[in-house]
Amino acid sequence: MEVRERKRKAERGWKGREIKERKQKQGKENKVRQRRERKTKKGTDRKNNWKTEKGNEREWKGRQRKERMTKNGKED
């Protein structure tokens, strides 16, 4: 009886370790995927910035600043 119980416990421990390792691996893969997505997202945002509302706003503010500077007689 004792031997059988010990075997069962040992097997359970091994299974638990296996599950834990699998979860860790999954977590690492998710991290890498998220980082990759973040990087590409940043790049596309930068490239297509002028297409977004925020990009237009920034361009508009820049133009306003230039006009203000030229009105005051300063060159940018």
C-alpha positions, 0 to 999 in steps of 0.5 A: 500500500505504501509503495503504491501511494508513494508512486502515485504522489511522485507521479502527481508531482511530476505531472504538476511540474509538467503543467507548470513548465508548460504554463511558463513557456506559454507565458514567455511566448505571449510576452514575446508576441505582445512585444512584437505587436507593440513594436510593429504598432509603434512603427505603423503609427509613426508611418501613418501618423499624418492619416490619424486625427492626432497627426493632423492636429500636430501638423496643424499646430506646427503650421500655427507655430510657424505662422506665429514665428514669421509674424513675430519676425523670427525664423524657425 
